[in-house]
Every structure is written in structure tokens, then in C-alpha cells.
Amino acid sequence: DAGITQSPRHKVTETGTPVTLRCHQTENHRYMYWYRQDPGHGLRLIHYSYGVKDTDKGEVSDGYSVSRSKTEDFLLTLESATSSQTSVYFCAISDNRGLREQYFGPGTRLTVT
Amino acid sequence: GQQLNQSPQSMFIQEGEDVSMNCTSSSIFNTWLWYKQEPGEGPVLLIALYKAGELTSNGRLTAQFGITRKDSFLNISASIPSDVGIYFCAGPNTQGGSEKLVFGKGTKLTVNP
């Protein structure tokens, strides 16, 4: 298994509070991704990173920001959580060899009340 | 944007039966990936296909890269209860940056003992 961990694994928070999710990898892969998974929508890309301090938006980036100050860590921040951001969040990594395989972390279940 | 259509959406089978599912697109893909996701876990990469016509096996799983490059198939032989999960196909986005993947919405497999 690829060395990917996510923290926390579960979180309940209130509307309007800031939340940060962390993804940590031990594979030294260049690319890191944040997805959300919701019933009926499948996996949707929020943001991704193609190197330290290099990030770009995905298809559902509104309300989310990311940061990558080290190769191994990719943070996803909800500046002011809303109930529509209740979801399961997955981090994924991919190497820089030209292949497009992505390896996923175990996920974080976030509930915004 | 690009879309991947998976069918069937769900399957209910008896243990020991063979399973077939497919993934189609209106556009060409140059890589096909098949993932399995079990409840409460992240998707796990099962098989990667890189060449039209390629047939690749992983234990009881066999996947094929369609000749037209617009489809892929996954077969599971002699199903067992631990095959339960959601199976996703994915491929690199050739319209918006191939470092991103396009995902199908999954085929949910239930195996009755």
C-alpha cells in the first residue's frame, strides 16, 4: 500500500468554523490531490498540487483552499464550513513518471452541523 | 467535459458467479484504471491498462482496454463475498490536463453467500 495518511479520520464541526484536513505521504510523489465523494456525484476534484507551493483548482474548488509547503504534506482548508461541505474527503498521490495512476488515502469523514 | 459512463450501476449476484462490467466514453482515452472501494475505505487501484487491446489480469480479475480506446471492461470470475464494493473506472483527462483523472460513478457489487 502507498504510504498515505489522512488526519483527522472523522470530524464534526459547526457551520462557520474553519477546518483543516491534512494529507501526509511517505512516497515522495510529486502530485497530490484532494477529492470529495458524495452520493450521486462520485469523486470530484477540489484542488491539486504539482509540486511544493504549486497548486491549481479542480472542478469544485469554491469554499476551499490548499497549501503545500513540503513535498509530503498537502493541507485542505475550509475557511468557513457550510453544511454543503459535509462529505467524505480523500487525498490521492501520483508520481512524476508520466503514468497517471493515483493512490488514495483512507479518507476523512467531515460533518458540518 | 469528458465523462465516463459505467454500467451497470449495481449488481446483485450469488457467490461463485462471474461478473462483467464496463466503462464507456464518447472520447478517446490512452489509459484506463480500475479501482475498488470498500465501505469506509479509500479506492484501491486494481488494474491499469495502457494499450488498446491490452488484456491484464490480477488474480480473479481481468480487465481489457477496448480497441476503439473509448471503452474498457472488467470481469471478475467465481465471485466471493469479499468482492463486495464499488468498482470505479478512471482515465486521464485529455481535455483539461492529463495529470487529472476522470472517474466513472461506479458499479456497486453485492455478493450473496
Contacts between the chains, C-beta under 8 A, distances in Angstrom:
chain1	res1	chain2	res2	distance
A	31	B	99	5.9
A	33	B	100	7.8
A	40	B	105	7.9
A	41	B	105	7.8
A	42	B	88	7.5
A	42	B	103	5.5
A	42	B	104	7.1
A	42	B	105	4.2
A	42	B	106	6.3
A	43	B	43	7.5
A	43	B	88	7.3
A	43	B	103	4.6
A	45	B	100	6.1
A	45	B	101	7.9
A	48	B	99	7.2
A	48	B	100	6.7
A	50	B	99	6.4
A	58	B	100	7.2
A	59	B	1	7.9
A	90	B	42	5.3
A	90	B	43	7.4
A	94	B	99	7.2
A	99	B	31	7.6
A	99	B	48	7.4
A	99	B	50	7.9
A	100	B	31	5.3
A	100	B	33	7.3
A	100	B	91	7.8
A	100	B	92	4.2
A	100	B	98	6.3
A	100	B	99	7.3
A	100	B	101	6.5
A	101	B	33	6.2
A	101	B	45	5.8
A	101	B	48	5.4
A	102	B	33	7.8
A	102	B	45	7.6
A	102	B	90	7.8
A	102	B	101	5.9
A	103	B	45	6.4
A	104	B	35	7.8
A	104	B	42	3.7
A	104	B	43	4.8
A	104	B	44	7.2
A	105	B	42	5.4
A	106	B	41	6.2
A	106	B	42	5.1
A	107	B	40	7.7
A	107	B	41	7.1
A	107	B	42	5.1
